[in-house]
Amino acid sequence: MISPAIVAADILGLKPGVGLETARAALADAGLTNGVEQPNVIVYEARMLTTITQRQRLVLVHEENRITTSALIIDFDDVGNLESMEQTFECVREVLLQRYGSPTVRVEEGRFRDNVVDDINAGRLIRIVEWHPPTGRLRFRIPRRLDRRVRMEVQHAHQFPRSGKPCGVWNRSDDGANHVFM
């Protein structure tokens, strides 16, 4: 059984392999009942990081009624305001560092510049922080995306592909499949 208090406070409570109905019941007990369903995905408007004011969405990716990945998508307020983007990223990272401690992996390449979307998609601006808790992998990053939307993602999965391709579970993948665009 998953504790609703843990789920409401921490994405690690939604670990890979947990039964989808168990996770949904814990989320409902924590007050999250507004999930929007898409094939193999449920998206909740949920402020998991309470000190972060930007829009946040909790995503459950599932196969065969088991969670494969849980994630928190965090929007930037203004992609055109580079100082705000960098400050927001740093604030979220600081919250995660306080919560999970020293990361196992930390990659910082490039800087926030006027062509930030192009820099992210070309791999000139990379921000990745990863922890290896007993429940799998936890990764915070600004992902490369084919749809050119810029946002932050905290993902919890057993493992992540090592590909540098601009594809994730919330993007149009190389195989042409549609995934969550919320």
C-alpha positions in Angstrom: 0.0 0.0 0.0 1.2 3.5 -0.8 0.8 6.2 1.8 -1.2 9.1 0.5 0.9 11.5 2.6 4.1 10.2 0.9 2.5 10.5 -2.6 1.3 14.0 -1.9 4.7 15.1 -0.8 7.2 13.2 -3.0 7.3 11.7 -6.5 9.5 8.8 -5.1 6.2 7.5 -3.6 5.1 6.7 -7.1 7.8 4.2 -7.9 8.1 2.2 -11.1 6.3 -1.1 -10.9 3.6 0.0 -8.5 0.1 -1.0 -9.6 -1.8 1.8 -11.4 -4.9 1.4 -9.3 -2.9 1.4 -6.1 -1.3 4.7 -7.2 -4.6 6.2 -8.3 -6.2 5.3 -4.9 -3.3 6.9 -3.0 -3.5 10.0 -5.2 -7.3 10.2 -4.6 -6.7 9.8 -0.9 -4.3 12.7 -1.1 -6.9 14.8 -2.9 -5.7 14.4 -6.5 -8.7 13.2 -8.5 -8.5 15.4 -11.6 -6.4 13.2 -13.8 -6.7 13.5 -17.6 -6.3 10.2 -19.3 -4.5 9.6 -22.6 -3.3 6.2 -23.9 -0.9 4.8 -21.3 -0.7 8.2 -19.5 -2.6 10.1 -16.8 -1.8 13.8 -16.2 -2.8 15.6 -13.0 -2.6 19.3 -12.3 -0.7 19.0 -9.0 1.7 21.3 -7.1 4.1 18.7 -5.8 6.8 21.2 -5.0 4.9 23.6 -2.7 7.5 26.3 -2.6 7.6 26.5 -6.5 4.8 28.7 -7.9 5.1 27.7 -11.5 2.5 25.4 -13.1 3.2 21.8 -12.3 1.7 18.6 -13.7 2.2 15.1 -12.3 2.4 12.4 -15.0 1.9 8.7 -14.6 3.1 6.6 -17.6 1.9 3.1 -17.4 1.9 -0.3 -19.2 -0.1 -3.3 -18.3 -1.6 -1.5 -15.3 1.8 -0.8 -13.7 3.6 2.6 -13.5 6.7 2.7 -15.7 7.6 6.3 -15.1 6.2 9.0 -12.9 7.2 12.6 -13.5 6.6 16.2 -12.6 6.5 18.7 -15.4 7.3 22.3 -14.3 6.7 25.2 -16.6 8.8 28.3 -16.9 6.9 31.5 -16.4 8.5 33.3 -19.4 10.8 31.4 -21.8 11.8 34.8 -23.2 13.2 36.0 -19.8 16.5 34.3 -19.5 17.2 35.5 -16.0 13.9 34.3 -14.8 14.4 30.9 -16.5 17.8 30.4 -14.9 16.5 31.5 -11.4 13.5 29.2 -11.7 15.7 26.3 -12.7 18.1 27.0 -9.7 15.2 27.3 -7.3 13.7 23.9 -8.4 17.2 22.3 -8.3 17.8 23.7 -4.8 14.5 22.2 -3.5 15.4 18.8 -5.0 18.9 19.0 -3.5 17.5 19.7 -0.1 15.0 16.8 -0.5 17.3 14.2 -2.0 20.8 15.2 -1.1 23.9 15.1 -3.2 23.2 13.9 -6.8 24.9 10.9 -8.4 25.1 12.7 -11.7 25.3 16.4 -12.5 25.8 17.8 -16.0 25.9 21.5 -16.7 27.0 22.6 -20.2 26.4 26.0 -21.8 24.6 29.0 -20.4 21.2 30.7 -20.8 21.4 32.9 -23.8 19.0 34.7 -26.2 18.6 31.6 -28.4 17.9 29.3 -25.4 15.4 27.1 -27.3 17.9 26.4 -30.1 20.7 25.9 -27.6 18.7 23.3 -25.7 17.7 21.4 -28.8 21.2 21.6 -30.3 22.7 20.3 -27.0 24.6 23.5 -26.3 22.6 24.1 -23.1 22.3 21.0 -20.9 21.1 20.8 -17.3 20.7 17.3 -15.8 20.8 16.3 -12.1 20.3 12.6 -11.3 19.9 10.6 -8.1 20.0 6.8 -7.7 17.6 6.0 -4.9 16.7 2.4 -4.2 13.5 2.8 -6.2 15.2 3.4 -9.5 16.5 6.7 -11.0 15.3 10.2 -10.4 16.3 12.8 -13.0 15.8 16.5 -13.1 16.5 18.2 -16.4 15.5 20.6 -19.1 14.8 18.1 -21.9 15.4 18.5 -25.6 12.0 18.4 -27.4 10.9 18.1 -31.0 8.0 20.5 -30.4 10.4 23.2 -29.1 8.5 23.7 -25.8 10.9 24.5 -22.9 10.1 23.2 -19.5 11.7 21.3 -16.6 11.0 17.6 -15.8 11.6 15.5 -12.8 11.3 11.8 -13.9 11.3 8.7 -11.7 11.9 5.4 -13.6 13.9 2.2 -13.3 16.4 3.6 -15.8 16.7 6.1 -18.6 17.9 5.7 -22.1 21.4 7.2 -22.7 20.4 8.6 -26.1 20.9 12.3 -26.8 17.9 12.3 -29.0 15.3 15.0 -28.4 12.7 12.5 -27.3 11.0 11.7 -24.0 7.7 10.4 -22.8 6.1 13.8 -23.3 7.1 14.4 -26.9 6.7 13.2 -30.4 9.1 10.3 -30.5 11.3 9.2 -33.3 8.9 6.4 -34.1 6.2 9.0 -34.8 4.1 8.0 -31.7 2.3 10.9 -29.9 2.9 11.4 -26.3 1.6 13.9 -23.7 1.9 17.5 -25.0 0.3 19.1 -21.9 
